[in-house]
Amino acid sequence: MCIECDPGTIMKGVAWLRVDTQTILTIQSHVITKNHRIGVTHSEQKTWYLHIKEVKESDKGWYMCQINTDPMKSQVGYLDVVVSPDILDTRTSPDLIVDEGSNVSLHCSARGSPEPLITWKREDGQLIPQGLDNYVASANGPVLNISRVKREHMGPYLCIASNGVPPSISKRIMLVVQFPPTIWIEYQLVGAYDGQEVILECQCEAFPKSINYWTRDRGEIISHSK
């Protein structure tokens, strides 16, 4: 990266300074600062260039080209450093296990320059619940709130951070919803003649997975071997 200063005439005593810290970086062709990334060149002493290698975010700020005349002349320029997004794991939600019907808040924090925009999506492409009976393909903001979470909301959610500086970055957050067993029977009454083999079917849904067994009307547990 190079910052240009044009004094407009041949003269001595051209210096570069970091304005916010009042640090002298170069004087004429000599580098004063101990920062090995700083360099200076000139074109016939008419145009002076401040070079910064391997630019970092900390290099952002105002720089001054100062000309030692009477009176002293100076020019200032601002260096803006753009940085691609980085998600902060310590301030971002881990995988969550919650009970059905509870309220859930997923947090995602990212840094970068400009400040990243946070977008939420479901990895499986399903819609995201937002408010009462409202579903959206994506949601924006550092916090995703889900009220009265349901079992169908279970799955992986993606927190995506982008600020126009590639690449965008994402983190996968798994939302696990626990709920008690629910059973339903398609045929409540099954008829059969003596000696016929019958199949009784019972559908069950639960998380974690339930332990299922059959009993007779007197409470006797039926072994699977029978």
Salt bridges, closest charged atoms under 4 A:
ASP20 OD1 - ARG18 NE 3.00
ASP59 OD2 - ARG37 NH1 2.87
ASP80 OD1 - LYS60 NZ 3.76
ASP86 OD2 - ARG111 NH2 3.52
ASP89 OD1 - LYS171 NZ 3.54
GLU100 OE1 - ARG151 NH2 2.96
GLU123 OE1 - ARG172 NE 2.92
ASP124 OD2 - ARG122 NH2 3.32
GLU205 OE1 - ARG151 NH1 3.21
GLU220 OE1 - ARG216 NE 3.71
